[in-house]
């Protein structure tokens, strides 16, 4: 197996934001990086970023992760059709992750991985990096007011985006360079109406406050702006969202290689020539 850039030059970390279905773009980002031999040695994530990150750390290829998202039809349970009993039970998410993942603990993953959740009892975010794997990932993707909180060690945990939607902190301890990937629109929107739209926009505005400063701490930022027009729950557009992540990363790849001084290490010279004839 050819060595990756990160292994030969420095320790590379990547942090993946939450964003619901828009987080599928992370898969395209990871695939594009791999196509240029860039593979992180540490990964952190929140919500959908945590799901994608853990699957990647488990050894799944990006295209395999995309197939899993499509196979299990995430759109069927990440939505606003609440059951009569109230909040949605996250057991289905737990079952899917249990089937999809080989690892059961963080220690069994192929690369170092961190998952961010929001602890409703303490009012602070929690970074999980050891012990049981699946519960923290389920908690990290449990959108408040939609999913029931996940109880871990007696405390109620929900979507990590509420308090830390770009968990860069743990990567600082183990990475020389950090790539941040952010998939949420934060600029002006001319029209916001309807319960879904208002709830989605309100949550995005709130979590943006947890992202701004952290983006500036990343050594490189990838923002697939093409995903901005998709809603949090459009998992049926998985192929399109994946492609937006891939295309944006490929647009940024020369800048990234220059920023990290990695052009000399690239393995796929033919692809590089196509971008820089």
N, C-alpha and C positions, 0 to 999 in steps of 0.2 A: 504493500500500500504506500503510495507517495505521501511524503510528509506534508502536512498543511503549513500554511504560512505562519499561523499563530505558534505552532510548535517549534519552528526553526528560528523565529525572530523575537517573539515576546509572548507573554500570556495575554490572550485576547478575551475580553468579556463582552457579552451583549445583553441588554435589558429590553424586554418586550412589554409594551404597555397593554392595558386592558382596552376594550372597545367593542365587545360583543362580536358580531359577525365580521366587523372590520378587521378584527385580529387575525382573520384567515390570511390577510396580507403578509403577516409574519412568516408564514410558510414559504411564500414566494421570495421574500427577502433572504431566508436561509438557503433556499435553493440557488439563488443567484450568487450568493457568497461562495457556496460550495463549487459552483461552476468556475470560479476563479481561485479555487484552492484555499479559500479563507474559511476556516472553521474555528469557532470559539472554544476555549477550554473551560469557560464558566458561563452560565446563563441564569438570568433572573427574570421573573415575570409576575404579572398580576392578571387575574381573571383569565380571559382568553389567551393572553400572553403566557400565563402560567401553564395552561393546558398544552399549548404548542411547545413551550420550553421544556416541559417535563417529558413529553413524547420524544422530542429531539434528544434530550439527555439520556433517554432510555435506549437510544440506538436506532430509532426509526428514521428512515430517510424522509426528507421533506415531502416527496410525492406520496409516500406511505401515509403520512399524517393527513394529507389532503384527502386521501381515499377513506380514511377512518372517519373524518368529519362528514363526508358525503354518505358513507355507508350507514352510519347510525342516525342520519337525518337530524342533526342538532336543532334544526328549525322546528321540529315537532314538539320540543319541550322548552326551548328558550323563546318564550313569547308572552303575550299579555292576556291570554285566555285563562284566567284564574279559575281553579276549581271552586265549587261551592264551599268547601271546607276552609278556604282562605289561601294562605301561601302555599306555593308548590313545594312538595317534598323533593329533595335533591338526590333521592336514592337512585333514580335512573342515571344521573350523571355519574354517581359512584360506580354503578354496575358497568357502565361503558368504559370507564377508566380502568376498572379491574380487569376487563376483558382485553383492553388494548395494551396495557402495560405489562412488561415482564417483571419489572422491579416492584417491590412492595415497600421498600425503605429508600430514603435518600442515598444511603451508603451503597446501595446496589446499582445506582445509575452509572452510566459510562463516563459522564463528565459532571463536574460540580454544578449543583443547581440550587436555586433559592426561590422560595414562593412567598409572596406577600399577602397577608390577610388584614382585615380590620377587626380588632377585638372590641366588641360592643361593651364589654364589662369595664375594661381599662380605659377605653377611649383612645387607644394608641394602636399603631400598626404593629404587626408581628411578622418577623422574617423566619420562616421555617427552613431548615437546612439539614436536619437529621431526624432519625426515627421514622415513624409511619409517614408514608408518602401520599396516599390517596386522599385522606381526609383534608389535609391542608389545601390540596388543589381544588377539591370540591368547594371548600369554604371560600377560597380566593375568587371563585367564579359565581358565588351566590349573590346575585344582584339584590340589594336591599329592597324590601317591600314586594318582591316577586318570589324569592326563594326563602324557605325557612333557614335561619342561621344554623351553622354546623357547630356542634358542641365539641370542644377539644379541651381536655383537662378541666372541665367544669365551666369554661367560658364560652360565650357565644361569638362565633366568628362569621363575618360576611365578606363580600367583595373587597379585595385589597385596594381597589381604585378609590374607595371612599377616603382613604387616608394616605395612600402611597401608590399612585398609578404608574410609577416608573422607578422601581426599586434598584437604584444604582448603588446604594450604601454598601451592601455586602460584596459587590464586585470590586470596590476600592481596595479591599483587603487582599485580593488574590489576582488582580489583573493589572497589567501595565498600560493597556489601552482599553477604552470602553466605547462600544457603539450603542447608541440609544435608538430605538425604533418606536415612533409615536404615530397612532392611527386615528386620532380624533380631530374633527374640525373645531376651531375655537374662535374664528372670526365672526363677523356679523352674518346673521341669517335674516332675510327680509320678512319671512312669514313663518310664524310658529302658532299652530292651532290644532286642536284635537288633543285628547288625553295622552295618546302615545307620544305625539310630537313634543308636547309640553314636558312630559316626564323624562323623555330621552334627553332633550335639550338642557333641562335643569340638572340632570345628573352629570352631563358632560361639562357644564360650566363649573360645577362644584369640584369635579376631579381635576379640572385644568389647574386649579390652585395648588394641587399637589405635584404638578408636573413642571411648571415654568422654571423654577430654580434648578431642578434636577437636569433638565435638558442642557442647560448651560455648563453643567459639570461633565457632560459626555465629551469624549474626544472627537466623536463624529456622530451626526444625527441623520437618520433616514426617515423621511415623512412621505409615505405614499399618498399624495394628495388626491389621487384618483378615487380613493375610497370614501372621501368626504360626503359624497352624494348618496351613500348607502346607509340604511338604518341599522341600529344595533342588532336587529333580529333577522336580517336578510341572509340567513345561512344558505338559502336556496341559490344564492349567487356566488357560491364558493369558488367556482372556476374563475370568474371575473375578478373577484377580490384577490385571489392568489396571483393572477397575472398582473394586477396593479402593483403588488408588492415586488414581483420579479422585475417588471419594467423600470420602476423607480430606482431600484437598487442598481440595475445595469446602467442607468443614466448617471448614477453617482459613482460608479466603480473607479473611474480614472481619478476622480478627485480623492476618493478614499485611499487608493494605492499611493497617490502622491503624498497625501497627508501623513500616512503611516510609513512612507518610504519603502514601499513593498513591490514596486514594479519589477525589480530584479528577481523577486522570488516567485513570480507568477508561473504556474505550471502550464496553463492553457494559452500558449502564445498566439495560437490562431484566433481565438476569441478576442484577445487583447488587440491584435492587429486590426480586426474588424471595427473596433471602437476608435482606434487611433491609427488610421492608415498612413 
